[in-house]
Amino acid sequence: MKVLHLISGGDTGGAKTHVVNLLQELDKRIDVKIICFLKGEFYYEIKEKGIDIEVYEQKKRYNLSVIKRLIKEIKEGKYDLIHCHGARANFITYLLKKFYKIPAVTTVHSDYKLDFKGSFYKDLVYRNLNYISLKHMDYYIGVSESFRDMLIDRGFAPERIMTVYNGINVAELESKEINKSFLKEQGMDIDENTVKVGILARLYPVKGVEVFIKAAHKVLEVRQDVEFFVAGDGEEKENLVKLINELDIEDKVHLLGYIRDPYSFIDEIDINTSTSHSESFPYAILEGGVFKKPIIASNVGGVKDLVVNGETGLMFEPGDVDTLSGHILRLVEDEDLRKTLGNNLYKKINEFYSSEKMADKQILIYQQILSR
């Protein structure tokens, strides 16, 4: 079995982590190659792991010279299947299928209707191009059952939609070198008795970071021995800074920007949060779980499959600031509960959401597709 993966290469979120973890496992079992269209952090990370990767540079989305190169690659490489990730790869695969007909599958990592929210032009043009591309795919993989249901509700053929949950390489994360002075090196001297609440997210509207900040304000009205940390960057930064200043909590809520060492950040915090208005099956929860951090998460997408309220974490409905702040206060006051939830989450990830199990399911799907 020989599979060609396509991805933009500029990904920094869950899609990037999914593909890195997946390819690392698939490379041990089948013949895989990945081609990306931008040379950045993703390329170097994959290259470092010894996986076959090449860049077909595409400086502009409308530069379609890569199509000719890809047709040559597919013909000479004798691939059985194309597997694409993300809007750019979907569109290129849609065009490829007009010239070279092998099965094409796409993994839907996020709600494609929300991917370009915040930019009128991108939302108008790229969202619609992605939708057209998706409708011409042969098969679809959702990263949670809720995403499979979403695709079915939107008219995609149920028999062509499968599910592969995000998986994580637990052993690799546990072997990471952790910087125990991470926050100090960020210029912060935090009292050891302070409870640190964090969120690791891109600063886009769909991530709901404003909910995190509003909840922080409510918590700080009750207790002052808590500090809040946001790791991530994006288009919402200016609005979030304005909100923090309006609430007069800039001394307790810290925007750290994009960080290259997310695991040292996770290691530092006491409580992990996920406040998205829409989500698939977020890696930020899996990563926090490997470090046995308790999670408070919004009830979106496939989150409920991992986070069982009161067992492996605490849940709240999207945008519900009052419940989120109440959950934070509960965990601030109960260290034993923090440990219990963190340990339970760690056990569940090991049992059901490893990168090995993700690759097992993916190969089974490839076999099913090719047998058809």
C-alpha positions as CSV (number, residue, x, y, z in Angstrom):
1,M,0.0,0.0,0.0
2,K,1.4,3.4,-1.0
3,V,-0.3,6.6,0.1
4,L,0.5,10.2,-0.8
5,H,-0.5,12.8,1.9
6,L,-1.0,16.5,0.9
7,I,-1.2,19.4,3.3
8,S,-0.5,23.2,3.0
9,G,2.5,23.1,5.4
10,G,1.5,26.3,7.2
11,D,-0.6,24.5,9.8
12,T,0.1,25.2,13.4
13,G,-2.9,23.7,15.3
14,G,-4.6,20.3,15.7
15,A,-4.3,19.4,12.0
16,K,-0.6,19.7,12.1
17,T,-0.3,17.6,15.3
18,H,-2.6,15.0,13.9
19,V,-0.7,14.6,10.7
20,V,2.7,14.5,12.4
21,N,1.5,11.8,14.9
22,L,-0.3,9.9,12.2
23,L,2.6,9.9,9.7
24,Q,5.1,8.9,12.4
25,E,3.1,5.7,13.0
26,L,2.0,5.0,9.4
27,D,5.7,5.3,8.3
28,K,6.5,2.2,10.4
29,R,3.8,0.1,8.6
30,I,3.2,1.2,5.1
31,D,4.8,3.3,2.3
32,V,3.9,7.0,2.8
33,K,5.1,10.3,1.5
34,I,3.9,13.8,2.3
35,I,4.0,16.8,0.0
36,C,3.4,20.3,1.4
37,F,3.1,23.7,-0.4
38,L,4.9,25.9,2.1
39,K,8.2,25.3,3.8
40,G,7.9,26.1,7.5
41,E,7.8,24.6,10.9
42,F,5.7,21.6,9.8
43,Y,8.2,20.6,7.1
44,Y,11.2,20.7,9.5
45,E,9.3,18.7,12.2
46,I,8.4,15.9,9.7
47,K,11.9,15.9,8.2
48,E,13.4,15.6,11.7
49,K,11.4,12.4,12.2
50,G,12.8,10.8,9.1
51,I,9.5,10.7,7.1
52,D,9.6,11.2,3.4
53,I,8.5,14.8,2.7
54,E,8.9,17.2,-0.1
55,V,7.9,20.8,-0.7
56,Y,6.2,21.9,-3.9
57,E,6.3,25.5,-3.2
58,Q,3.1,27.5,-3.9
59,K,3.6,31.1,-3.0
60,K,0.0,32.0,-4.0
61,R,-3.1,29.8,-3.8
62,Y,-3.9,30.5,-7.4
63,N,-0.5,29.3,-8.6
64,L,-1.4,25.9,-10.0
65,S,1.9,24.9,-11.5
66,V,2.1,22.3,-8.7
67,I,-0.6,20.3,-10.4
68,K,1.7,19.2,-13.2
69,R,4.4,18.2,-10.8
70,L,1.9,16.2,-8.7
71,I,0.5,14.3,-11.7
72,K,4.1,13.3,-12.5
73,E,4.7,12.3,-8.9
74,I,1.5,10.2,-8.7
75,K,2.2,8.4,-12.0
76,E,5.9,7.7,-11.3
77,G,5.3,6.8,-7.6
78,K,2.4,4.4,-8.4
79,Y,0.4,5.6,-5.4
80,D,-2.8,3.7,-4.5
81,L,-4.5,6.6,-2.7
82,I,-4.3,10.4,-2.0
83,H,-5.0,11.6,1.5
84,C,-5.4,15.3,1.9
85,H,-5.7,17.6,4.9
86,G,-7.1,21.2,4.9
87,A,-8.7,23.6,2.4
88,R,-5.6,24.1,0.2
89,A,-4.8,20.4,-0.2
90,N,-8.5,19.7,-0.8
91,F,-8.7,22.2,-3.7
92,I,-5.5,20.9,-5.3
93,T,-6.7,17.3,-5.0
94,Y,-10.1,18.3,-6.6
95,L,-8.1,19.6,-9.6
96,L,-5.8,16.6,-9.6
97,K,-8.8,14.2,-9.9
98,K,-9.6,15.7,-13.3
99,F,-6.3,14.3,-14.6
100,Y,-5.4,11.2,-12.6
101,K,-8.1,9.0,-11.1
102,I,-7.1,7.3,-7.9
103,P,-9.2,7.3,-4.7
104,A,-9.0,10.6,-2.7
105,V,-9.8,10.8,1.0
106,T,-9.8,14.0,3.1
107,T,-9.6,14.3,6.9
108,V,-12.0,17.0,8.1
109,H,-10.1,18.5,11.1
110,S,-12.5,21.4,11.8
111,D,-15.9,22.8,10.8
112,Y,-15.2,24.0,7.2
113,K,-17.9,26.7,7.5
114,L,-15.9,28.4,10.3
115,D,-12.3,27.9,9.1
116,F,-12.1,31.4,7.6
117,K,-14.3,33.4,10.0
118,G,-12.9,36.8,10.8
119,S,-11.8,37.6,7.2
120,F,-14.7,38.6,4.8
121,Y,-12.6,37.9,1.7
122,K,-11.3,34.5,2.8
123,D,-14.7,33.4,4.2
124,L,-16.4,34.3,0.9
125,V,-13.8,32.8,-1.5
126,Y,-11.8,30.1,0.3
127,R,-14.7,28.6,2.2
128,N,-16.7,28.2,-1.0
129,L,-13.8,26.7,-2.9
130,N,-13.2,24.3,0.0
131,Y,-16.9,23.3,-0.1
132,I,-16.8,22.6,-3.8
133,S,-13.6,20.6,-3.3
134,L,-15.1,18.6,-0.5
135,K,-18.1,17.6,-2.5
136,H,-15.9,16.0,-5.1
137,M,-13.9,13.9,-2.7
138,D,-14.4,10.1,-2.7
139,Y,-14.2,9.6,1.1
140,Y,-14.2,11.6,4.3
141,I,-12.7,11.1,7.7
142,G,-14.0,13.0,10.7
143,V,-11.8,13.3,13.8
144,S,-14.9,12.6,16.0
145,E,-18.3,11.0,15.6
146,S,-19.9,14.4,16.0
147,F,-18.0,15.6,12.9
148,R,-19.2,12.5,11.0
149,D,-22.7,13.4,12.0
150,M,-22.1,17.0,10.9
151,L,-21.1,15.9,7.4
152,I,-24.1,13.6,7.1
153,D,-26.4,16.4,8.2
154,R,-24.9,18.6,5.5
155,G,-25.7,16.1,2.8
156,F,-22.5,14.1,2.5
157,A,-23.0,10.3,1.8
158,P,-22.9,8.4,5.1
159,E,-21.3,5.3,3.5
160,R,-18.3,7.4,2.5
161,I,-17.7,8.9,5.9
162,M,-15.5,7.3,8.5
163,T,-14.1,8.3,11.9
164,V,-10.5,8.4,13.1
165,Y,-10.1,10.1,16.5
166,N,-7.0,12.2,17.1
167,G,-4.3,10.2,18.8
168,I,-1.1,11.2,20.7
169,N,2.3,9.7,21.2
170,V,2.2,9.5,25.0
171,A,5.8,8.0,25.4
172,E,7.3,10.7,23.2
173,L,5.6,13.5,25.2
174,E,6.6,12.0,28.5
175,S,10.3,12.0,27.3
176,K,10.2,15.7,26.3
177,E,12.7,17.9,28.1
178,I,10.7,20.3,30.2
179,N,11.8,23.8,31.1
180,K,10.9,24.2,34.7
181,S,11.7,28.0,34.5
182,F,9.4,28.6,31.6
183,L,7.2,31.3,33.2
184,K,10.3,33.0,34.8
185,E,11.9,33.2,31.4
186,Q,8.7,34.9,30.3
187,G,9.4,37.6,32.8
188,M,6.9,36.3,35.4
189,D,7.7,35.7,39.1
190,I,4.6,33.8,40.3
191,D,4.1,33.0,44.0
192,E,4.3,29.2,44.6
193,N,0.9,29.3,46.3
194,T,-0.8,30.8,43.2
195,V,-3.1,28.5,41.2
196,K,-2.3,28.9,37.5
197,V,-5.1,28.5,35.0
198,G,-4.1,28.2,31.3
199,I,-5.4,27.9,27.8
200,L,-3.5,26.9,24.7
201,A,-5.3,28.2,21.6
202,R,-5.0,30.2,18.5
203,L,-6.5,33.6,19.0
204,Y,-9.4,33.2,16.5
205,P,-13.1,33.9,17.2
206,V,-14.0,30.2,17.1
207,K,-11.6,29.4,20.1
208,G,-13.7,31.5,22.5
209,V,-10.8,33.0,24.4
210,E,-13.0,35.9,25.4
211,V,-15.0,33.5,27.4
212,F,-11.8,32.4,29.3
213,I,-11.0,36.1,30.0
214,K,-14.6,36.9,31.2
215,A,-14.5,33.9,33.5
216,A,-11.1,35.0,34.9
217,H,-12.7,38.3,35.8
218,K,-15.5,36.5,37.8
219,V,-13.0,34.2,39.5
220,L,-10.8,37.2,40.5
221,E,-13.8,38.9,42.1
222,V,-13.8,36.0,44.6
223,R,-10.1,35.1,44.9
224,Q,-6.8,36.8,44.2
225,D,-4.5,33.8,44.5
226,V,-5.2,32.8,40.9
227,E,-3.5,33.8,37.7
228,F,-4.5,33.2,34.1
229,F,-2.3,32.5,31.1
230,V,-3.1,32.5,27.3
231,A,-0.6,30.8,25.0
232,G,-1.3,31.6,21.4
233,D,-1.4,34.3,18.8
234,G,-3.9,35.4,16.1
235,E,-6.2,38.0,14.8
236,E,-8.2,38.4,18.0
237,K,-5.3,39.6,20.0
238,E,-6.1,43.3,19.9
239,N,-9.7,42.6,20.9
240,L,-8.6,40.4,23.8
241,V,-6.1,43.0,25.1
242,K,-8.9,45.6,25.0
243,L,-11.2,43.3,26.9
244,I,-8.6,42.6,29.6
245,N,-8.0,46.3,30.0
246,E,-11.7,47.1,30.2
247,L,-12.1,44.5,33.0
248,D,-9.0,45.9,34.7
249,I,-7.4,42.5,35.1
250,E,-4.2,43.0,33.2
251,D,-2.1,42.2,36.3
252,K,-3.7,38.7,36.5
253,V,-4.3,37.7,32.9
254,H,-1.3,37.2,30.7
255,L,-1.2,36.9,27.0
256,L,2.0,35.0,26.2
257,G,1.7,35.1,22.4
258,Y,2.8,32.2,20.2
259,I,5.1,29.8,22.1
260,R,7.5,27.2,20.6
261,D,7.5,25.1,23.8
262,P,3.9,24.3,24.6
263,Y,4.8,21.3,26.8
264,S,6.7,23.5,29.3
265,F,3.7,25.8,29.4
266,I,1.4,22.9,30.1
267,D,3.7,21.6,32.7
268,E,3.6,24.9,34.5
269,I,-0.2,25.3,34.8
270,D,-2.4,23.7,37.4
271,I,-5.7,23.8,35.4
272,N,-6.1,23.4,31.7
273,T,-9.1,24.8,29.8
274,S,-10.7,24.7,26.3
275,T,-13.3,27.3,25.6
276,S,-14.1,26.8,21.9
277,H,-17.4,27.6,20.3
278,S,-16.8,24.8,17.8
279,E,-14.2,22.1,18.0
280,S,-13.5,18.6,16.6
281,F,-11.4,16.7,19.1
282,P,-8.7,19.1,20.4
283,Y,-5.1,18.1,20.9
284,A,-4.7,20.7,23.6
285,I,-6.9,18.5,25.9
286,L,-4.9,15.4,24.9
287,E,-1.6,17.1,25.5
288,G,-2.7,18.5,28.9
289,G,-3.9,15.0,29.8
290,V,-0.5,13.4,29.2
291,F,0.8,15.8,31.8
292,K,-2.1,14.8,34.1
293,K,-3.6,18.3,34.1
294,P,-7.3,18.6,34.9
295,I,-9.4,19.9,32.0
296,I,-12.4,22.2,32.0
297,A,-13.9,22.2,28.4
298,S,-16.8,23.5,26.5
299,N,-19.2,20.8,25.3
300,V,-18.5,20.9,21.6
301,G,-17.7,18.4,18.9
302,G,-16.2,15.2,20.1
303,V,-15.0,16.6,23.4
304,K,-17.6,14.7,25.4
305,D,-16.1,11.4,24.1
306,L,-12.9,12.2,26.1
307,V,-14.1,14.5,28.9
308,V,-16.7,12.8,31.0
309,N,-18.1,15.5,33.4
310,G,-16.9,14.8,37.0
311,E,-14.7,11.8,35.9
312,T,-12.1,12.9,33.4
313,G,-12.8,16.6,33.6
314,L,-15.5,19.3,34.0
315,M,-17.8,20.5,31.2
316,F,-19.7,23.7,30.4
317,E,-21.9,24.8,27.5
318,P,-20.1,27.1,24.9
319,G,-20.1,30.7,26.0
320,D,-21.4,29.9,29.6
321,V,-19.1,32.2,31.6
322,D,-20.8,31.6,34.9
323,T,-20.4,27.8,34.8
324,L,-16.8,28.0,33.6
325,S,-15.9,30.4,36.4
326,G,-17.7,28.2,38.9
327,H,-15.7,25.1,37.7
328,I,-12.4,27.1,38.0
329,L,-13.2,28.1,41.5
330,R,-14.1,24.5,42.4
331,L,-10.8,23.2,41.2
332,V,-8.8,26.1,42.7
333,E,-10.3,25.1,46.1
334,D,-9.9,21.3,45.7
335,E,-6.4,20.1,44.9
336,D,-7.4,16.5,45.4
337,L,-10.1,16.8,42.7
338,R,-7.5,18.3,40.4
339,K,-5.3,15.3,40.8
340,T,-8.1,12.8,40.4
341,L,-9.4,14.4,37.2
342,G,-5.9,14.7,35.8
343,N,-5.0,11.0,36.6
344,N,-8.3,9.7,35.1
345,L,-7.8,11.7,31.9
346,Y,-4.3,10.3,31.6
347,K,-5.5,6.8,31.9
348,K,-8.3,7.2,29.3
349,I,-5.9,8.8,26.8
350,N,-3.5,5.8,27.2
351,E,-6.3,3.3,26.7
352,F,-8.2,4.8,23.8
353,Y,-6.4,7.8,22.2
354,S,-2.8,6.8,21.5
355,S,-1.2,7.5,18.1
356,E,-0.8,3.7,17.6
357,K,-4.6,3.2,17.8
358,M,-5.2,6.1,15.5
359,A,-2.8,4.5,12.9
360,D,-4.5,1.1,13.3
361,K,-7.9,2.6,12.4
362,Q,-6.5,4.7,9.6
363,I,-4.9,1.6,7.9
364,L,-8.1,-0.3,8.2
365,I,-9.9,2.5,6.4
366,Y,-7.3,2.6,3.6
367,Q,-7.9,-1.2,3.2
368,Q,-11.7,-0.7,3.1
369,I,-11.4,2.0,0.5
370,L,-9.0,0.1,-1.8
371,S,-11.2,-3.1,-1.5
372,R,-14.1,-1.1,-2.9
